[in-house]
Amino acid sequence: MANFAVIISGPPGVDLGAAGRFAILAGSGISNTGVSTIITGDVGSHPTATINGLLPGNVNGILYTVADPLVGEAKVALTNAYNDAQGRSLNAISLPGQLGGLTLAPGLYVNSSTSGISGTGANAILTLDGGGNPNSVWIFKMGSTFITDSGTSIVLAGEAQAKNIYWSVGSSATLGTNSIFFGNILADQSITLTTGATLTGRALTRIGAVTLDTNTVTKP
C-alpha cells in the first residue's frame, strides 16, 4: 500500500476549528441591506446575537438569531485562529500597502500597518498563483486595516483555493462595491461588505459587527 504525503507550499494553514462552519461570524451583531443577499454557510454572532435584515431565505445554512452556545464555541475558536495568524513570523515576506497589479506566490506576508487593493484595469487585480499545488497556503497579516476599492478583484491561478487563503486584519476590513474577493477574513474589529461585493471565503470578526449589502458570500 502506497502512502502519499500532502505537500504544502507556503506556511501551515490556520486551524479555524468550530469557526470553520460559519460563513459569517461576528461579535456585536450582523446587519444586512438588500433582499438578494445570499450566504452559503452558517451565520451567527456572539456575545451580541442581534441580526438585522437577514431572513432564513438569505442563508443556505444555519442562521442563529438568538444566543447559542455553539456560536460561543465558534467565537473561542476564532480567537485562537486569529491569535495564531497574528503570531506568525517564520519566513515572513514584506506585504506591500498596495496589492493591485501583483502576482503573489504562497507564503506569509506581513505588514505592520495597512494594506489593500486599489487601482483600475490590471492594477485593480491581485493574482494568487499556487504553482499547480492545490494545497498552497497564503497568510496575509496586517497590523491595522485592510481595504479594497470598488471594482477590484482577486484572481486565483495555479490551482490556488480560497479555503487556503487567510487575511488576518489587526482592526477592520472593508470590501469595495462590486469587488470580488477570495479567502478567510479574520478581523479583530469589524468587517464591511459594501454593495455588490462577492466573497468566496469567510467574514469572521472577533469584536465588532459584520455589515452586508446585497452580497454573495460562499464558504469554501
Secondary structure, 3 states (H helix, E strand, C coil): CCCCCCCCCCCCCCCCHHHHHEEEEEEEEEEEECCCCEEECEEEEEEEEEEECCCHHHEECCECCCCCHHHHHHHHHHHHHHHHHHCCCCCEEECCCECCCCEECCEEEEECCCEEECCCHHHHEEEEECCCCCCCCEEEEECCCEEECCCCEEEEECCCCHHHEEEEECCCEEECCCCEEEEEEEECCCEEECCCCEEEEEEEECCCCEEEECCEEECC
